[in-house]
Amino acid sequence: MYYLYILKCADKTLYTGITTDLGRRVAEHNGVKIGARYTRGRRPVKLVFSKKFKSRSTALKEECRIKKMTRKEKIKIIKLK
């Protein structure tokens, strides 16, 4: 199982990614050096959206689609949750 997730950073920006272990990945973004370079200087981060996918391919396609969206469009997705 793969998860697509959106994080809200301390500076109010949004970060999108995929993972197989949502809890571990959010903890990595908030603490250890393994977190994405983007989120390191924007801690703490908060999980605001997640969705399950059966395959990595499908999750990656959705991640790509969301990353191309405007901030306004991403906020709409988060609010629909």
BELGI-V270402 format. One record per helix or strand of 2 or more residues. SS is the DSSP state (H for helix, E for strand). FROM is the first residue (numbers start at 1). TO is the last residue. If there is no record, write none. Layout:
ss:from:to
SS:FROM:TO
SS:FROM:TO
//
This chain:
ss:from:to
E:2:8
E:14:19
H:22:30
H:37:40
E:46:53
H:56:67
H:71:80
//
